[in-house]
Amino acid sequence: MPVTYLDNAATSFPKPEAVYQKLDQFARVNLANPGRTSHKMALTAEQELHQCRHLLNQMLNGEGSERIIFTMNCTDSLNIAMKGLLQAGDHVVTTNLEHNSVSRPLEAMVDAGTISLTRVNADAGGTVLPETIRVALTPKTKLVVITHASNVLGTVQPVGDIGEIVRQHGALLLIDAAQTVGVIPIDVRAMQLDLVAFPGHKALLGPTGTGALYVGLRAHLHAWREGGTGGDSMSRLQPTELPFHLEGGTPNVLGVAGLRTGIDFLNQQPVGKLWQHENDLVVRLVEYLKQRGDCTIYGHLDGSKRVGTLSFSHPAYDSPDIGAILDTSFDIAVRPGLHCSPYIHRSLGTAPKGTVRVSPGIFNTTEDIDRLTEALSQILG
Ligand SMILES: Cc1ncc(COP(=O)(O)O)c(C=O)c1O
């Protein structure tokens, strides 16, 4: 029997059949180095990048497809944004929900004496109240960084309300959309977002090695990497025009071709279907856990304010043990532990063993959840 994969918050699996076909076909026929002033194959590869940028810009209601910067993953996007923006003396506000891809670069900049940092806490249900952000802002605050949805609790953050506060203050807002892009509508204009970091390999259904950063009109980033851009070669320095300013070197055009096909697949689904589908599967699991009565479920359960990612723990069994038994004895893939988000686990009192995280994806079914609950009944009694 194939593995029952319930770890889509880490990366989506499987990908749509069309993505596999595209990767195979593109690698065999079109895998040239994109270049604006070159041969036909190079132009075809360039076109693939261009079309994917266009789709992503449309999805975010962005202010130009050149503002979509291709990266390796969400971590890469977050690093490019934070390190490209922050300078000596800046103050940053972030939260205890953040993944280490936000926390570690910021903590390293604190240790280097570059920035000062305020980390605010989510409330007991896992939501950061906009007012909590407001009171943390100082005249030196350049940036607020917040996850759009917690990768531990699934709780969606009120980034639109936070965007209004941050904009009024004159600072910039960077959201980590690792768990929301492709699932929850993101409108950078309505939500007043300046920077949006996201992976291509989760809900957008692209291959690993893909991600992007949306750079809004108010955000001016230093190039973190300089090199060839396929054009403008006489320029002594990195071109200042986007996306080339932030994209030196050969891009992952194969990955982007797969990503574009994943987005096409997603765009063919009814709006909101993925969000509803994943939440319905989580509700089925919640009902089972509530019925058992001996597990702790983390985060509030209002389906309109959470994505389909659920964390729970059991008083008698460590989460890593539950995850290991599910894997080895039942071929069920979930994610136990700290999920690279230590601060929220500390707040929940679940560090260092963490929780069991279950994250269904677009191809999971109710049978997958039933297989999981049957296995949990055998393990936990
Ligand atoms: C909230 C959050 N931010 C950032 C990341 C890092 O994403 P990537 O693995 O694409 O670098 C993850 C990965 O799981 C995540 O859940």
The ligand as an SDF file (V2000), in Angstrom:
LIG
                    3D

 16 16  0  0  0  0  0  0  0  0999 V2000
    5.6430   29.2050    8.1690 C   0  0  0  0  0  0  0  0  0  0  0  0
    6.8410   28.7370    7.3890 C   0  0  0  0  0  0  0  0  0  0  0  0
    7.7360   29.6370    7.0000 N   0  0  0  0  0  0  0  0  0  0  0  0
    8.8140   29.2920    6.2940 C   0  0  0  0  0  0  0  0  0  0  0  0
    9.0470   27.9830    5.9340 C   0  0  0  0  0  0  0  0  0  0  0  0
   10.2750   27.6420    5.1370 C   0  0  0  0  0  0  0  0  0  0  0  0
    9.8730   27.2240    3.8790 O   0  0  0  0  0  0  0  0  0  0  0  0
   10.9200   26.5500    2.8750 P   0  0  0  0  0  0  0  0  0  0  0  0
   11.0550   25.1460    3.3290 O   0  0  0  0  0  0  0  0  0  0  0  0
   10.2640   26.6730    1.5340 O   0  0  0  0  0  0  0  0  0  0  0  0
   12.1840   27.3010    2.9750 O   0  0  0  0  0  0  0  0  0  0  0  0
    8.1300   27.0050    6.3130 C   0  0  0  0  0  0  0  0  0  0  0  0
    8.3590   25.5990    5.9780 C   0  0  0  0  0  0  0  0  0  0  0  0
    7.7190   24.6860    6.3960 O   0  0  0  0  0  0  0  0  0  0  0  0
    6.9910   27.3930    7.0520 C   0  0  0  0  0  0  0  0  0  0  0  0
    6.0770   26.5060    7.4430 O   0  0  0  0  0  0  0  0  0  0  0  0
  1  2  1  0
  2  3  1  0
  2 15  2  0
  3  4  2  0
  4  5  1  0
  5  6  1  0
  5 12  2  0
  6  7  1  0
  7  8  1  0
  8  9  2  0
  8 10  1  0
  8 11  1  0
 12 13  1  0
 12 15  1  0
 13 14  2  0
 15 16  1  0
M  END
$$$$
